[in-house]
Amino acid sequence: MNISFETDIPENQGTLSKTIIEFIDACEAQNLQLNTFMLICNNKAITQFWKKPYEKDCVQLLYSLTKSFTGVGVGIASDKKLINLEDSVISFFPDKLPETISENLQKMKVKHLLSMTCGIHENTYGMLYNQDDWIKAFLAQDFPHEPGTYYRYSTHASHVLAAIVEKVAGMSFYDFLKINLFEPLGIAKSTWEHCKQGITAGGMGLGLTTESIAKFGQMLLNKAMIVYSKKVNIVMAMDIK
């Protein structure tokens, strides 16, 4: 499954060089800080550049793009029968539960974390980030909505997913993805932050090269992991009111 890109000129792949230049110029005019860029068409790299001080092998922080890798990692764990998307979230953390477990917290399943429908009303990132134990703080917060009925973006929901995979896989989520995703794709250079508890930060903190991101995107386009993506797509297609 190792993905590599041959280079070619845009015109050979049905794209005009002029159009690409106009796009890059527009990004520059709007100061969008396009520091590195790769355009892949038909599995060929038809445009690529790295502004100084960035270089081709430079690892860059991906911020919330990290969540996409975490989601695929959960799909892999599900395919390996390590977890089920219907598993109760609180079943994985008996030592981190609040004194009173609300009805909505009790109803929360892995699929609700994946689809960002865990039941919170506001984005609670700011409230949780400075806590010593992100998992404990996440489970202790208010869940006014029944899981699966209300969408709210949550970095820490993705972090809980990484923590769940770590528990069932018996290794760090970072190592789990190295073995099951990065190495098969030929991704050699990477970094990943972790929380104060030593858990891989599932919602942020992954660092990859631009080419590695392109490999991940091409993998999804090629449906090379259709078994995993189907499971994730089932979750994302849930009816959210």
Long-range contacts (C-beta under 8 A, 24 or more apart in sequence): 1-184, 1-185, 1-219, 1-224, 2-184, 2-185, 2-186, 3-43, 3-185, 3-186, 3-215, 3-218, 3-219, 3-222, 3-224, 4-186, 5-38, 5-40, 5-43, 5-44, 5-45, 5-211, 5-214, 5-218, 6-43, 6-44, 6-45, 7-44, 7-45, 7-46, 7-48, 8-44, 8-45, 8-46, 9-46, 10-39, 10-41, 10-46, 10-47, 12-44, 12-46, 13-41, 13-42, 13-44, 13-46, 14-41, 15-39, 15-41, 15-46, 20-46, 20-47, 35-60, 36-60, 36-210, 37-210, 38-210, 38-211, 38-213, 38-214, 40-214, 40-217, 40-218, 43-218, 45-214, 48-210, 50-210, 56-209, 56-210, 56-211, 57-189, 57-209, 58-209, 59-189, 59-190, 59-191, 59-207, 59-208, 59-209, 60-207, 60-208, 60-209, 60-210, 61-205, 61-206, 61-207, 62-204, 62-206, 62-207, 62-208, 62-213, 63-204, 64-155, 64-203, 64-204, 65-206, 65-213, 66-158, 66-192, 66-201, 66-202, 66-203, 66-204, 66-205, 66-206, 67-155, 67-158, 67-202, 67-203, 67-204, 68-216, 69-177, 69-181, 69-206, 69-216, 70-158, 70-161, 70-162, 70-173, 70-202, 70-203, 71-114, 71-158, 71-161, 71-232, 72-181, 72-225, 72-228, 72-229, 72-232, 73-161, 73-162, 73-165, 73-173, 73-176, 73-177, 73-180, 73-181, 74-110, 74-114, 74-161, 74-164, 74-165, 74-232, 75-225, 75-227, 75-228, 75-229, 75-231, 75-232, 76-176, 76-177, 76-180, 76-181, 76-225, 76-228, 77-165, 77-168, 77-169, 77-176, 78-228, 78-231, 79-227, 79-228, 79-231, 82-165, 82-168, 82-169, 83-110, 83-164, 83-165, 83-168, 84-110, 85-109, 85-110, 85-111, 85-114, 85-231, 85-234, 85-235, 86-110, 86-111, 87-164, 89-113, 89-118, 89-139, 89-160, 89-164, 90-139, 92-163, 92-164, 92-167, 92-168, 93-135, 93-136, 93-139, 93-163, 96-133, 96-135, 96-136, 96-139, 97-139, 98-139, 98-140, 102-143, 104-143, 104-144, 104-145, 104-146, 104-147, 105-139, 105-143, 107-146, 107-147, 108-143, 108-147, 109-147, 110-161, 110-164, 111-148, 111-235, 111-238, 112-147, 112-148, 113-157, 113-158, 113-160, 113-161, 114-161, 114-232, 114-235, 114-236, 115-148, 115-151, 115-235, 115-236, 115-238, 115-240, 116-151, 116-152, 116-153, 116-154, 116-157, 117-145, 117-147, 117-148, 117-149, 117-150, 117-151, 117-152, 117-238, 117-240, 118-143, 118-147, 118-152, 118-154, 118-157, 119-143, 119-144, 119-145, 119-146, 119-147, 119-149, 119-150, 120-144, 120-145, 120-152, 120-154, 121-145, 121-150, 121-152, 122-152, 123-152, 123-153, 123-154, 124-154, 124-156, 125-154, 125-155, 125-156, 128-156, 132-196, 132-197, 133-196, 133-197, 134-159, 134-160, 134-195, 134-196, 134-197, 134-199, 135-159, 135-160, 135-163, 135-197, 135-199, 148-238, 148-240, 149-240, 149-241, 150-240, 150-241, 151-240, 154-203, 155-203, 155-204, 156-203, 157-203, 158-202, 158-203, 159-195, 159-199, 159-201, 159-202, 159-203, 160-202, 161-202, 162-199, 162-200, 162-201, 162-202, 162-203, 163-199, 163-202, 166-199, 166-200, 172-198, 172-199, 172-200, 173-199, 173-200, 173-202, 174-200, 182-212, 185-212, 185-215, 185-216, 185-219, 186-215, 187-212, 187-215, 187-216
